[in-house]
Amino acid sequence: MIDVLYFAWVRERIGLPKEQVETDAATVADLVAELRAREDRYDLAFSDTAALRVALDQELSEFDASLSGVREVAFFPPMTGG
């Protein structure tokens, strides 16, 4: 079981701030594929992963990263400085 957190417009499109996901995904990309297959709202939120960033256990990561031992995955748009 992995905690999946959604921020900004990702959360708005999915309609949840977080959820627990039972998954057999080996990588972040595999998890995204599983989520996209769930419902249209997930498919829409993850339709352009180039517009997303991911953090594993609160550390920035890549979509090809392994989920082995990971407890938390967070998806969010790129941050802009100011």
N, C-alpha and C positions, 0 to 999 in steps of 0.2 A: 504494500500500500504506500503510495506516494502522495504527499500534499502538493497540490498544484495551485499556484496563486496567479491571478490575472490583474493587471494594472492598466489604468487609463482607458483608451478606446478598446483594448482587448476585453477588459471587464465589461464595458458597455455593450459590446457585441454579443458576448456570451451570456451576460446577465447574472454573473456570479463573481464575488471577489476571490473565492477559493473553493476547492473541493478536494476530497480524497479520491484517488483513482487507483483501482486495482488494475495492474498492467503487467504484461510480459515483455514490454518494450526493452530492447537492449540499449538504444540510444535515444537522445532527445528527438531526433527526426522520426524514429519509430513511434514514439509517444504522440507526436504531432499527427502522424498518419492515423493512429488509433482514434484520437480526438476528432479529427476531421470527418471520419467515417460515422461518428455518432449521430450528428444532426447538422442541419444547414447552418445554424448559428456558429458552430465550431468551424465548419468549412469556411465560412466567411471570415471569421477572425484570424484564421491561419492561412488564408489564401495567398498571402505574400510574405513568406518568412524573411525575405530580405529587409522588410520594414519592421522586424522584431528583433529584440535581444532576449537572451535567456540567461538566468542565473541558477546554478545548482548549489544548494545549501548556502545561498547568499554570496556566491562567487561567480562573477561573469564567466560565461562558458560559450561553447559553440554547439551548433545543432548536431554535429557528429560525435559529441561527447557521450561516453558511456554513462548509463544510469546505475551501474553497479554500486550499491551501498548508499545511493542518494536518498535523502528523506524529503527534500523539498525542491520543487522546480517552479521558477517564477518567470512569467512572460510579460514583457513590457516593450513599449516603443523606445527608440533611442532618446536619450536625454539631451537636451540642449542647454548650453551654458548661458549665463546671463549676469 
